[in-house]
Amino acid sequence: MKIKHNDKVMVISGKDKGKTGKVLRMLTKSGKIVVEKLNMRTKHVKKTKTAAGEKIHFEAPMDASNVAIVCPACNKPTRAGYKILENGKKERICKKCRESMDRELLETGTKSKSAKKIPKI
């Protein structure tokens, strides 16, 4: 799965189509994600002797194929590709603007955008 925790994503199908949110949880075995304030569900909790009954609103998991990653550089929903760096690590790149989508530091310890720029092929 090319989506990671804390990525900003846009829903591309379903009842919340067009809305954006941050990924809260990844369910990798089932291929689902939980997005902040999207795909809201209501659960009714029965009253007990110690607690009153209530309605709980929570974010339900949705399939990862129903969302697209929003690139932090160009701020558009896009697919992610990979580039192998000189040190052997993989880095996610935006398919539209060819910028890095990962916020991790480079091997030099700086966040230079010119060092991350990849020429279009």
Secondary structure, DSSP 4 states (H G I P E B T S, - for coil): ----TT-EEEE-SSTTTT-EEEEEEEETTTTEEEETT-SEEEEEE---SSS--EEEEEEPPEEGGGEEEEPTTT-SEE-EEEEE-TTS-EEEEETTT--B------TTS---HHHH-----
